[in-house]
Amino acid sequence: MKEFVLIFRNSDNPHFKPSPEQMQQVMTNWMNWMGSIAAQGKLADKGNQLSMTEAKTVKTNNVVTDGPYTEIKEFINGYTIVKTKTIDEAVELAKQCPILKIGGNVEVRAVVAADDNS
């Protein structure tokens, strides 16, 4: 089994103002999705949510900017690490992510182990 990071991205949409009920449903869907991955024995690390406001990017020559994606108004919301045999299997897990229903996307990246030459 290989490990893959599912990176959750969202757009800064000032028009998206979910009600408390809608947010509760999103959280319920999220917990159900994560529970499903765990029940399959494919959850390596539940990961964490990342701050949308407390973020800086350090560039060459010590240039520091606010946030990582200010130009395109997109930010990384969080991540999870899953264990699957192939990237295609990890993609199938990502296709069920609740963030897709609220305009976000999921990037799937293999974790490269020290003994991996890929």
N, CA, C and O atoms as a Tinker XYZ file with bonds, in Angstrom:
   472  protein
     1  N      0.852000   -1.183000    0.000000    73     2
     2  CA     0.000000    0.000000    0.000000    64     1     3
     3  C      0.894000    1.241000    0.000000    63     2     4     5
     4  O      1.916000    1.302000    0.683000    81     3
     5  N      0.476000    2.205000   -0.777000    73     3     6
     6  CA     1.176000    3.485000   -0.830000    64     5     7
     7  C      0.330000    4.531000   -0.117000    63     6     8     9
     8  O     -0.879000    4.366000    0.042000    81     7
     9  N      0.970000    5.591000    0.302000    73     7    10
    10  CA     0.251000    6.700000    0.912000    64     9    11
    11  C      0.069000    7.816000   -0.104000    63    10    12    13
    12  O      0.968000    8.124000   -0.887000    81    11
    13  N     -1.111000    8.409000   -0.072000    73    11    14
    14  CA    -1.447000    9.539000   -0.933000    64    13    15
    15  C     -2.042000   10.640000   -0.071000    63    14    16    17
    16  O     -2.860000   10.380000    0.811000    81    15
    17  N     -1.627000   11.867000   -0.333000    73    15    18
    18  CA    -2.186000   13.020000    0.366000    64    17    19
    19  C     -3.338000   13.552000   -0.467000    63    18    20    21
    20  O     -3.187000   13.796000   -1.664000    81    19
    21  N     -4.484000   13.731000    0.164000    73    19    22
    22  CA    -5.614000   14.391000   -0.470000    64    21    23
    23  C     -5.578000   15.833000    0.037000    63    22    24    25
    24  O     -5.778000   16.085000    1.226000    81    23
    25  N     -5.324000   16.765000   -0.862000    73    23    26
    26  CA    -5.205000   18.181000   -0.501000    64    25    27
    27  C     -6.497000   18.872000   -0.900000    63    26    28    29
    28  O     -6.879000   18.881000   -2.070000    81    27
    29  N     -7.160000   19.448000    0.082000    73    27    30
    30  CA    -8.465000   20.054000   -0.150000    64    29    31
    31  C     -8.286000   21.543000   -0.432000    63    30    32    33
    32  O     -7.747000   22.288000    0.387000    81    31
    33  N     -8.747000   21.956000   -1.602000    73    31    34
    34  CA    -8.656000   23.363000   -1.999000    64    33    35
    35  C    -10.054000   23.944000   -2.102000    63    34    36    37
    36  O    -11.012000   23.263000   -2.468000    81    35
    37  N    -10.140000   25.211000   -1.770000    73    35    38
    38  CA   -11.403000   25.920000   -1.874000    64    37    39
    39  C    -11.130000   27.301000   -2.428000    63    38    40    41
    40  O    -10.010000   27.802000   -2.333000    81    39
    41  N    -12.130000   27.910000   -2.996000    73    39    42
    42  CA   -12.009000   29.265000   -3.521000    64    41    43
    43  C    -12.595000   30.244000   -2.525000    63    42    44    45
    44  O    -13.534000   29.923000   -1.797000    81    43
    45  N    -12.037000   31.427000   -2.502000    73    43    46
    46  CA   -12.561000   32.490000   -1.652000    64    45    47
    47  C    -13.776000   33.078000   -2.366000    63    46    48    49
    48  O    -13.637000   33.934000   -3.241000    81    47
    49  N    -14.963000   32.615000   -1.988000    73    47    50
    50  CA   -16.201000   33.044000   -2.641000    64    49    51
    51  C    -17.015000   33.878000   -1.659000    63    50    52    53
    52  O    -17.641000   33.323000   -0.756000    81    51
    53  N    -17.018000   35.202000   -1.819000    73    51    54
    54  CA   -17.747000   36.057000   -0.873000    64    53    55
    55  C    -19.257000   35.859000   -0.938000    63    54    56    57
    56  O    -19.968000   36.293000   -0.031000    81    55
    57  N    -19.761000   35.218000   -1.983000    73    55    58
    58  CA   -21.197000   34.997000   -2.142000    64    57    59
    59  C    -21.668000   33.715000   -1.465000    63    58    60    61
    60  O    -22.870000   33.494000   -1.316000    81    59
    61  N    -20.718000   32.864000   -1.054000    73    59    62
    62  CA   -21.082000   31.610000   -0.396000    64    61    63
    63  C    -21.233000   31.863000    1.093000    63    62    64    65
    64  O    -20.240000   31.956000    1.815000    81    63
    65  N    -22.447000   31.973000    1.546000    73    63    66
    66  CA   -22.764000   32.229000    2.955000    64    65    67
    67  C    -23.735000   31.150000    3.429000    63    66    68    69
    68  O    -24.944000   31.381000    3.469000    81    67
    69  N    -23.216000   29.974000    3.790000    73    67    70
    70  CA   -24.112000   28.885000    4.199000    64    69    71
    71  C    -24.780000   29.183000    5.545000    63    70    72    73
    72  O    -24.210000   29.841000    6.415000    81    71
    73  N    -25.976000   28.688000    5.679000    73    71    74
    74  CA   -26.699000   28.809000    6.942000    64    73    75
    75  C    -26.077000   27.834000    7.948000    63    74    76    77
    76  O    -25.330000   26.937000    7.557000    81    75
    77  N    -26.381000   28.002000    9.241000    73    75    78
    78  CA   -25.875000   27.034000   10.225000    64    77    79
    79  C    -26.323000   25.606000    9.905000    63    78    80    81
    80  O    -25.569000   24.659000   10.123000    81    79
    81  N    -27.531000   25.449000    9.397000    73    79    82
    82  CA   -28.021000   24.115000    9.038000    64    81    83
    83  C    -27.219000   23.530000    7.885000    63    82    84    85
    84  O    -26.881000   22.347000    7.885000    81    83
    85  N    -26.918000   24.380000    6.899000    73    83    86
    86  CA   -26.119000   23.917000    5.761000    64    85    87
    87  C    -24.708000   23.537000    6.212000    63    86    88    89
    88  O    -24.159000   22.536000    5.752000    81    87
    89  N    -24.127000   24.323000    7.100000    73    87    90
    90  CA   -22.792000   24.008000    7.606000    64    89    91
    91  C    -22.808000   22.697000    8.398000    63    90    92    93
    92  O    -21.875000   21.899000    8.311000    81    91
    93  N    -23.871000   22.487000    9.166000    73    91    94
    94  CA   -23.992000   21.238000    9.918000    64    93    95
    95  C    -24.074000   20.050000    8.964000    63    94    96    97
    96  O    -23.484000   19.001000    9.226000    81    95
    97  N    -24.804000   20.208000    7.857000    73    95    98
    98  CA   -24.919000   19.133000    6.879000    64    97    99
    99  C    -23.573000   18.859000    6.216000    63    98   100   101
   100  O    -23.218000   17.702000    5.992000    81    99
   101  N    -22.819000   19.917000    5.899000    73    99   102
   102  CA   -21.483000   19.750000    5.325000    64   101   103
   103  C    -20.599000   18.974000    6.298000    63   102   104   105
   104  O    -19.885000   18.057000    5.890000    81   103
   105  N    -20.641000   19.334000    7.575000    73   103   106
   106  CA   -19.825000   18.640000    8.582000    64   105   107
   107  C    -20.251000   17.172000    8.736000    63   106   108   109
   108  O    -19.406000   16.289000    8.882000    81   107
   109  N    -21.552000   16.923000    8.702000    73   107   110
   110  CA   -22.046000   15.545000    8.785000    64   109   111
   111  C    -21.563000   14.743000    7.581000    63   110   112   113
   112  O    -21.087000   13.618000    7.733000    81   111
   113  N    -21.683000   15.316000    6.390000    73   111   114
   114  CA   -21.214000   14.641000    5.175000    64   113   115
   115  C    -19.715000   14.359000    5.261000    63   114   116   117
   116  O    -19.251000   13.285000    4.878000    81   115
   117  N    -18.969000   15.336000    5.768000    73   115   118
   118  CA   -17.511000   15.201000    5.897000    64   117   119
   119  C    -17.170000   14.059000    6.847000    63   118   120   121
   120  O    -16.324000   13.223000    6.528000    81   119
   121  N    -17.817000   14.014000    8.015000    73   119   122
   122  CA   -17.535000   12.974000    8.992000    64   121   123
   123  C    -17.927000   11.592000    8.459000    63   122   124   125
   124  O    -17.226000   10.610000    8.701000    81   123
   125  N    -19.040000   11.519000    7.738000    73   123   126
   126  CA   -19.455000   10.251000    7.131000    64   125   127
   127  C    -18.439000    9.777000    6.095000    63   126   128   129
   128  O    -18.117000    8.591000    6.030000    81   127
   129  N    -17.939000   10.706000    5.289000    73   127   130
   130  CA   -16.954000   10.374000    4.256000    64   129   131
   131  C    -15.660000    9.870000    4.899000    63   130   132   133
   132  O    -15.110000    8.851000    4.481000    81   131
   133  N    -15.177000   10.589000    5.917000    73   131   134
   134  CA   -13.948000   10.175000    6.608000    64   133   135
   135  C    -14.155000    8.826000    7.307000    63   134   136   137
   136  O    -13.263000    7.979000    7.309000    81   135
   137  N    -15.337000    8.636000    7.899000    73   135   138
   138  CA   -15.643000    7.372000    8.556000    64   137   139
   139  C    -15.633000    6.211000    7.584000    63   138   140   141
   140  O    -15.195000    5.110000    7.917000    81   139
   141  N    -16.122000    6.464000    6.372000    73   139   142
   142  CA   -16.132000    5.437000    5.333000    64   141   143
   143  C    -14.711000    5.032000    4.952000    63   142   144   145
   144  O    -14.421000    3.847000    4.790000    81   143
   145  N    -13.833000    6.013000    4.810000    73   143   146
   146  CA   -12.433000    5.715000    4.474000    64   145   147
   147  C    -11.781000    4.931000    5.609000    63   146   148   149
   148  O    -11.059000    3.964000    5.367000    81   147
   149  N    -12.036000    5.346000    6.842000    73   147   150
   150  CA   -11.467000    4.646000    8.002000    64   149   151
   151  C    -11.996000    3.216000    8.088000    63   150   152   153
   152  O    -11.241000    2.292000    8.391000    81   151
   153  N    -13.297000    3.032000    7.821000    73   151   154
   154  CA   -13.902000    1.694000    7.888000    64   153   155
   155  C    -13.294000    0.746000    6.858000    63   154   156   157
   156  O    -13.286000   -0.469000    7.059000    81   155
   157  N    -12.789000    1.292000    5.763000    73   155   158
   158  CA   -12.143000    0.477000    4.734000    64   157   159
   159  C    -10.675000    0.205000    5.069000    63   158   160   161
   160  O     -9.993000   -0.509000    4.333000    81   159
   161  N    -10.188000    0.771000    6.173000    73   159   162
   162  CA    -8.788000    0.599000    6.556000    64   161   163
   163  C     -7.836000    1.391000    5.679000    63   162   164   165
   164  O     -6.666000    1.030000    5.551000    81   163
   165  N     -8.324000    2.471000    5.072000    73   163   166
   166  CA    -7.502000    3.244000    4.144000    64   165   167
   167  C     -7.107000    4.619000    4.673000    63   166   168   169
   168  O     -6.498000    5.403000    3.945000    81   167
   169  N     -7.438000    4.923000    5.913000    73   167   170
   170  CA    -7.111000    6.220000    6.493000    64   169   171
   171  C     -5.781000    6.120000    7.221000    63   170   172   173
   172  O     -5.694000    5.466000    8.260000    81   171
   173  N     -4.740000    6.761000    6.689000    73   171   174
   174  CA    -3.422000    6.726000    7.317000    64   173   175
   175  C     -3.286000    7.844000    8.346000    63   174   176   177
   176  O     -2.682000    7.646000    9.401000    81   175
   177  N     -3.841000    9.012000    8.048000    73   175   178
   178  CA    -3.770000   10.170000    8.945000    64   177   179
   179  C     -4.948000   11.067000    8.607000    63   178   180   181
   180  O     -5.109000   11.472000    7.455000    81   179
   181  N     -5.770000   11.381000    9.592000    73   179   182
   182  CA    -6.951000   12.204000    9.320000    64   181   183
   183  C     -6.580000   13.617000    8.917000    63   182   184   185
   184  O     -7.427000   14.355000    8.414000    81   183
   185  N     -5.332000   14.008000    9.126000    73   183   186
   186  CA    -4.879000   15.327000    8.715000    64   185   187
   187  C     -5.458000   16.419000    9.589000    63   186   188   189
   188  O     -5.903000   16.169000   10.709000    81   187
   189  N     -5.448000   17.635000    9.062000    73   187   190
   190  CA    -5.932000   18.792000    9.787000    64   189   191
   191  C     -6.486000   19.820000    8.822000    63   190   192   193
   192  O     -6.165000   19.832000    7.634000    81   191
   193  N     -7.318000   20.670000    9.362000    73   191   194
   194  CA    -7.767000   21.835000    8.614000    64   193   195
   195  C     -6.673000   22.887000    8.750000    63   194   196   197
   196  O     -6.011000   22.964000    9.785000    81   195
   197  N     -6.485000   23.684000    7.729000    73   195   198
   198  CA    -5.468000   24.728000    7.752000    64   197   199
   199  C     -6.137000   26.096000    7.805000    63   198   200   201
   200  O     -7.226000   26.283000    7.263000    81   199
   201  N     -5.486000   27.043000    8.455000    73   199   202
   202  CA    -6.035000   28.391000    8.616000    64   201   203
   203  C     -6.198000   29.083000    7.270000    63   202   204   205
   204  O     -5.341000   28.976000    6.393000    81   203
   205  N     -7.308000   29.791000    7.122000    73   203   206
   206  CA    -7.534000   30.577000    5.909000    64   205   207
   207  C     -6.976000   31.989000    6.060000    63   206   208   209
   208  O     -6.721000   32.664000    5.062000    81   207
   209  N     -6.785000   32.439000    7.296000    73   207   210
   210  CA    -6.374000   33.825000    7.510000    64   209   211
   211  C     -4.939000   33.962000    7.989000    63   210   212   213
   212  O     -4.284000   34.961000    7.691000    81   211
   213  N     -4.446000   32.993000    8.715000    73   211   214
   214  CA    -3.090000   33.085000    9.237000    64   213   215
   215  C     -2.164000   32.255000    8.359000    63   214   216   217
   216  O     -1.890000   31.088000    8.641000    81   215
   217  N     -1.683000   32.893000    7.274000    73   215   218
   218  CA    -0.848000   32.199000    6.292000    64   217   219
   219  C      0.084000   33.195000    5.620000    63   218   220   221
   220  O     -0.312000   34.318000    5.308000    81   219
   221  N      1.300000   32.785000    5.404000    73   219   222
   222  CA     2.302000   33.594000    4.706000    64   221   223
   223  C      3.079000   32.680000    3.773000    63   222   224   225
   224  O      3.176000   31.476000    4.010000    81   223
   225  N      3.629000   33.252000    2.717000    73   223   226
   226  CA     4.513000   32.528000    1.817000    64   225   227
   227  C      5.848000   33.246000    1.803000    63   226   228   229
   228  O      5.905000   34.458000    1.597000    81   227
   229  N      6.921000   32.503000    2.019000    73   227   230
   230  CA     8.270000   33.062000    1.979000    64   229   231
   231  C      8.875000   32.680000    0.639000    63   230   232   233
   232  O      8.906000   31.508000    0.263000    81   231
   233  N      9.356000   33.693000   -0.074000    73   231   234
   234  CA     9.931000   33.483000   -1.409000    64   233   235
   235  C     11.417000   33.843000   -1.411000    63   234   236   237
   236  O     11.971000   34.272000   -0.399000    81   235
   237  N     12.038000   33.658000   -2.557000    73   235   238
   238  CA    13.443000   34.008000   -2.739000    64   237   239
   239  C     13.695000   35.439000   -2.286000    63   238   240   241
   240  O     12.818000   36.297000   -2.390000    81   239
   241  N     14.883000   35.687000   -1.788000    73   239   242
   242  CA    15.310000   37.009000   -1.306000    64   241   243
   243  C     14.480000   37.487000   -0.120000    63   242   244   245
   244  O     14.311000   38.689000    0.085000    81   243
   245  N     13.963000   36.538000    0.660000    73   243   246
   246  CA    13.197000   36.840000    1.864000    64   245   247
   247  C     11.962000   37.698000    1.610000    63   246   248   249
   248  O     11.565000   38.482000    2.472000    81   247
   249  N     11.357000   37.557000    0.444000    73   247   250
   250  CA    10.101000   38.241000    0.147000    64   249   251
   251  C      8.985000   37.444000    0.819000    63   250   252   253
   252  O      8.867000   36.237000    0.608000    81   251
   253  N      8.176000   38.111000    1.621000    73   251   254
   254  CA     7.080000   37.470000    2.341000    64   253   255
   255  C      5.764000   38.062000    1.859000    63   254   256   257
   256  O      5.586000   39.280000    1.845000    81   255
   257  N      4.843000   37.186000    1.462000    73   255   258
   258  CA     3.531000   37.640000    1.005000    64   257   259
   259  C      2.448000   37.013000    1.868000    63   258   260   261
   260  O      2.671000   35.990000    2.516000    81   259
   261  N      1.280000   37.630000    1.872000    73   259   262
   262  CA     0.143000   37.077000    2.593000    64   261   263
   263  C     -0.409000   35.888000    1.842000    63   262   264   265
   264  O     -0.643000   35.960000    0.636000    81   263
   265  N     -0.617000   34.797000    2.549000    73   263   266
   266  CA    -1.270000   33.623000    1.983000    64   265   267
   267  C     -0.548000   33.045000    0.794000    63   266   268   269
   268  O      0.286000   33.709000    0.177000    81   267
   269  N     -0.864000   31.813000    0.472000    73   267   270
   270  CA    -0.182000   31.145000   -0.635000    64   269   271
   271  C     -0.773000   31.403000   -2.013000    63   270   272   273
   272  O     -0.053000   31.289000   -3.005000    81   271
   273  N     -2.072000   31.751000   -2.119000    73   271   274
   274  CA    -2.698000   31.854000   -3.432000    64   273   275
   275  C     -3.498000   33.139000   -3.587000    63   274   276   277
   276  O     -4.619000   33.109000   -4.094000    81   275
   277  N     -2.951000   34.246000   -3.167000    73   275   278
   278  CA    -3.704000   35.497000   -3.205000    64   277   279
   279  C     -4.068000   35.913000   -4.624000    63   278   280   281
   280  O     -5.097000   36.556000   -4.832000    81   279
   281  N     -3.244000   35.560000   -5.596000    73   279   282
   282  CA    -3.507000   35.979000   -6.976000    64   281   283
   283  C     -4.756000   35.322000   -7.558000    63   282   284   285
   284  O     -5.492000   35.952000   -8.318000    81   283
   285  N     -4.996000   34.069000   -7.208000    73   283   286
   286  CA    -6.123000   33.360000   -7.811000    64   285   287
   287  C     -7.260000   33.110000   -6.828000    63   286   288   289
   288  O     -8.235000   32.430000   -7.150000    81   287
   289  N     -7.127000   33.665000   -5.628000    73   287   290
   290  CA    -8.186000   33.558000   -4.615000    64   289   291
   291  C     -8.534000   32.113000   -4.290000    63   290   292   293
   292  O     -9.698000   31.778000   -4.072000    81   291
   293  N     -7.523000   31.267000   -4.258000    73   291   294
   294  CA    -7.721000   29.862000   -3.912000    64   293   295
   295  C     -6.809000   29.545000   -2.742000    63   294   296   297
   296  O     -5.693000   30.059000   -2.661000    81   295
   297  N     -7.275000   28.707000   -1.844000    73   295   298
   298  CA    -6.452000   28.363000   -0.696000    64   297   299
   299  C     -6.586000   26.883000   -0.376000    63   298   300   301
   300  O     -7.582000   26.243000   -0.714000    81   299
   301  N     -5.567000   26.357000    0.278000    73   299   302
   302  CA    -5.600000   24.975000    0.744000    64   301   303
   303  C     -6.337000   24.982000    2.070000    63   302   304   305
   304  O     -5.941000   25.661000    3.017000    81   303
   305  N     -7.412000   24.217000    2.119000    73   303   306
   306  CA    -8.275000   24.177000    3.289000    64   305   307
   307  C     -7.814000   23.134000    4.305000    63   306   308   309
   308  O     -8.057000   23.289000    5.502000    81   307
   309  N     -7.151000   22.075000    3.839000    73   307   310
   310  CA    -6.687000   21.018000    4.722000    64   309   311
   311  C     -6.188000   19.833000    3.928000    63   310   312   313
   312  O     -6.036000   19.899000    2.708000    81   311
   313  N     -5.934000   18.748000    4.637000    73   311   314
   314  CA    -5.413000   17.553000    3.982000    64   313   315
   315  C     -5.763000   16.310000    4.788000    63   314   316   317
   316  O     -6.092000   16.384000    5.971000    81   315
   317  N     -5.683000   15.183000    4.124000    73   315   318
   318  CA    -5.839000   13.867000    4.729000    64   317   319
   319  C     -4.868000   12.939000    4.013000    63   318   320   321
   320  O     -4.580000   13.133000    2.832000    81   319
   321  N     -4.368000   11.942000    4.713000    73   319   322
   322  CA    -3.484000   10.959000    4.079000    64   321   323
   323  C     -4.192000    9.613000    4.069000    63   322   324   325
   324  O     -4.653000    9.131000    5.103000    81   323
   325  N     -4.271000    9.012000    2.881000    73   323   326
   326  CA    -4.915000    7.711000    2.724000    64   325   327
   327  C     -3.897000    6.682000    2.256000    63   326   328   329
   328  O     -2.851000    7.031000    1.707000    81   327
   329  N     -4.217000    5.398000    2.480000    73   327   330
   330  CA    -3.377000    4.289000    2.035000    64   329   331
   331  C     -4.167000    3.504000    1.002000    63   330   332   333
   332  O     -5.230000    2.963000    1.309000    81   331
   333  N     -3.654000    3.438000   -0.222000    73   331   334
   334  CA    -4.288000    2.653000   -1.271000    64   333   335
   335  C     -3.205000    1.975000   -2.102000    63   334   336   337
   336  O     -2.023000    2.298000   -1.988000    81   335
   337  N     -3.623000    1.036000   -2.934000    73   335   338
   338  CA    -2.662000    0.339000   -3.790000    64   337   339
   339  C     -2.189000    1.212000   -4.940000    63   338   340   341
   340  O     -1.029000    1.141000   -5.345000    81   339
   341  N     -3.104000    2.049000   -5.473000    73   339   342
   342  CA    -2.776000    2.854000   -6.646000    64   341   343
   343  C     -3.321000    4.273000   -6.489000    63   342   344   345
   344  O     -4.181000    4.535000   -5.648000    81   343
   345  N     -2.809000    5.169000   -7.304000    73   343   346
   346  CA    -3.322000    6.533000   -7.306000    64   345   347
   347  C     -4.775000    6.553000   -7.785000    63   346   348   349
   348  O     -5.567000    7.378000   -7.331000    81   347
   349  N     -5.123000    5.649000   -8.696000    73   347   350
   350  CA    -6.504000    5.599000   -9.182000    64   349   351
   351  C     -7.480000    5.272000   -8.053000    63   350   352   353
   352  O     -8.588000    5.808000   -8.011000    81   351
   353  N     -7.072000    4.404000   -7.152000    73   351   354
   354  CA    -7.906000    4.074000   -5.998000    64   353   355
   355  C     -8.045000    5.283000   -5.076000    63   354   356   357
   356  O     -9.122000    5.533000   -4.535000    81   355
   357  N     -6.957000    6.033000   -4.897000    73   355   358
   358  CA    -7.010000    7.261000   -4.082000    64   357   359
   359  C     -7.918000    8.299000   -4.735000    63   358   360   361
   360  O     -8.650000    9.008000   -4.045000    81   359
   361  N     -7.870000    8.388000   -6.056000    73   359   362
   362  CA    -8.743000    9.312000   -6.790000    64   361   363
   363  C    -10.213000    8.945000   -6.583000    63   362   364   365
   364  O    -11.059000    9.826000   -6.435000    81   363
   365  N    -10.511000    7.662000   -6.573000    73   363   366
   366  CA   -11.898000    7.230000   -6.347000    64   365   367
   367  C    -12.387000    7.664000   -4.963000    63   366   368   369
   368  O    -13.543000    8.057000   -4.810000    81   367
   369  N    -11.509000    7.594000   -3.954000    73   367   370
   370  CA   -11.874000    8.096000   -2.624000    64   369   371
   371  C    -12.119000    9.606000   -2.682000    63   370   372   373
   372  O    -13.082000   10.111000   -2.105000    81   371
   373  N    -11.239000   10.315000   -3.386000    73   371   374
   374  CA   -11.354000   11.777000   -3.485000    64   373   375
   375  C    -12.635000   12.204000   -4.186000    63   374   376   377
   376  O    -13.192000   13.254000   -3.864000    81   375
   377  N    -13.106000   11.418000   -5.125000    73   375   378
   378  CA   -14.324000   11.761000   -5.870000    64   377   379
   379  C    -15.554000   11.851000   -4.972000    63   378   380   381
   380  O    -16.555000   12.460000   -5.351000    81   379
   381  N    -15.488000   11.253000   -3.794000    73   379   382
   382  CA   -16.622000   11.273000   -2.868000    64   381   383
   383  C    -16.509000   12.387000   -1.827000    63   382   384   385
   384  O    -17.375000   12.503000   -0.960000    81   383
   385  N    -15.470000   13.201000   -1.896000    73   383   386
   386  CA   -15.226000   14.234000   -0.893000    64   385   387
   387  C    -16.321000   15.302000   -0.917000    63   386   388   389
   388  O    -16.651000   15.814000   -1.987000    81   387
   389  N    -16.886000   15.644000    0.234000    73   387   390
   390  CA   -17.948000   16.656000    0.303000    64   389   391
   391  C    -17.531000   18.041000   -0.165000    63   390   392   393
   392  O    -18.396000   18.842000   -0.519000    81   391
   393  N    -16.245000   18.353000   -0.181000    73   391   394
   394  CA   -15.812000   19.683000   -0.616000    64   393   395
   395  C    -16.170000   19.935000   -2.084000    63   394   396   397
   396  O    -16.316000   21.081000   -2.509000    81   395
   397  N    -16.309000   18.849000   -2.848000    73   395   398
   398  CA   -16.661000   18.986000   -4.262000    64   397   399
   399  C    -18.063000   19.564000   -4.440000    63   398   400   401
   400  O    -18.352000   20.194000   -5.457000    81   399
   401  N    -18.929000   19.352000   -3.455000    73   399   402
   402  CA   -20.313000   19.835000   -3.539000    64   401   403
   403  C    -20.443000   21.308000   -3.184000    63   402   404   405
   404  O    -21.499000   21.907000   -3.389000    81   403
   405  N    -19.366000   21.903000   -2.646000    73   403   406
   406  CA   -19.430000   23.320000   -2.299000    64   405   407
   407  C    -18.399000   24.139000   -3.085000    63   406   408   409
   408  O    -17.988000   25.217000   -2.655000    81   407
   409  N    -17.994000   23.615000   -4.234000    73   407   410
   410  CA   -17.132000   24.371000   -5.138000    64   409   411
   411  C    -15.647000   24.169000   -4.974000    63   410   412   413
   412  O    -14.860000   24.848000   -5.633000    81   411
   413  N    -15.240000   23.251000   -4.111000    73   411   414
   414  CA   -13.815000   23.010000   -3.921000    64   413   415
   415  C    -13.304000   21.909000   -4.827000    63   414   416   417
   416  O    -14.038000   21.382000   -5.663000    81   415
   417  N    -12.036000   21.568000   -4.651000    73   415   418
   418  CA   -11.455000   20.469000   -5.408000    64   417   419
   419  C    -10.464000   19.732000   -4.531000    63   418   420   421
   420  O    -10.060000   20.227000   -3.479000    81   419
   421  N    -10.074000   18.545000   -4.971000    73   419   422
   422  CA    -9.153000   17.699000   -4.222000    64   421   423
   423  C     -7.970000   17.356000   -5.115000    63   422   424   425
   424  O     -8.139000   16.809000   -6.205000    81   423
   425  N     -6.786000   17.678000   -4.649000    73   423   426
   426  CA    -5.562000   17.298000   -5.343000    64   425   427
   427  C     -5.057000   16.012000   -4.702000    63   426   428   429
   428  O     -5.010000   15.914000   -3.476000    81   427
   429  N     -4.682000   15.034000   -5.503000    73   427   430
   430  CA    -4.191000   13.748000   -5.005000    64   429   431
   431  C     -2.713000   13.650000   -5.362000    63   430   432   433
   432  O     -2.341000   13.731000   -6.532000    81   431
   433  N     -1.870000   13.473000   -4.334000    73   431   434
   434  CA    -0.427000   13.398000   -4.549000    64   433   435
   435  C      0.148000   12.222000   -3.791000    63   434   436   437
   436  O     -0.191000   11.997000   -2.629000    81   435
   437  N      1.019000   11.469000   -4.448000    73   435   438
   438  CA     1.695000   10.351000   -3.790000    64   437   439
   439  C      2.725000   10.885000   -2.803000    63   438   440   441
   440  O      3.408000   11.874000   -3.070000    81   439
   441  N      2.823000   10.218000   -1.663000    73   439   442
   442  CA     3.883000   10.512000   -0.708000    64   441   443
   443  C      5.082000    9.677000   -1.139000    63   442   444   445
   444  O      4.974000    8.458000   -1.275000    81   443
   445  N      6.204000   10.314000   -1.350000    73   443   446
   446  CA     7.391000    9.618000   -1.833000    64   445   447
   447  C      8.207000    9.167000   -0.627000    63   446   448   449
   448  O      8.706000    9.985000    0.146000    81   447
   449  N      8.333000    7.862000   -0.483000    73   447   450
   450  CA     9.133000    7.290000    0.597000    64   449   451
   451  C     10.609000    7.375000    0.239000    63   450   452   453
   452  O     10.967000    7.516000   -0.930000    81   451
   453  N     11.464000    7.289000    1.255000    73   451   454
   454  CA    12.899000    7.393000    1.030000    64   453   455
   455  C     13.426000    6.362000    0.044000    63   454   456   457
   456  O     14.385000    6.636000   -0.677000    81   455
   457  N     12.816000    5.176000   -0.001000    73   455   458
   458  CA    13.287000    4.116000   -0.884000    64   457   459
   459  C     12.533000    4.076000   -2.221000    63   458   460   461
   460  O     12.698000    3.136000   -3.000000    81   459
   461  N     11.716000    5.086000   -2.482000    73   459   462
   462  CA    10.932000    5.151000   -3.713000    64   461   463
   463  C     11.689000    5.949000   -4.766000    63   462   464   465
   464  O     12.139000    7.062000   -4.493000    81   463
   465  N     11.830000    5.403000   -5.948000    73   463   466
   466  CA    12.557000    6.076000   -7.013000    64   465   467
   467  C     11.650000    6.694000   -8.063000    63   466   468   469
   468  O     12.122000    7.066000   -9.138000    81   467
   469  N     10.345000    6.814000   -7.776000    73   467   470
   470  CA     9.423000    7.351000   -8.780000    64   469   471
   471  C      9.399000    8.856000   -8.802000    63   470   472
   472  O      8.670000    9.450000   -9.596000    81   471
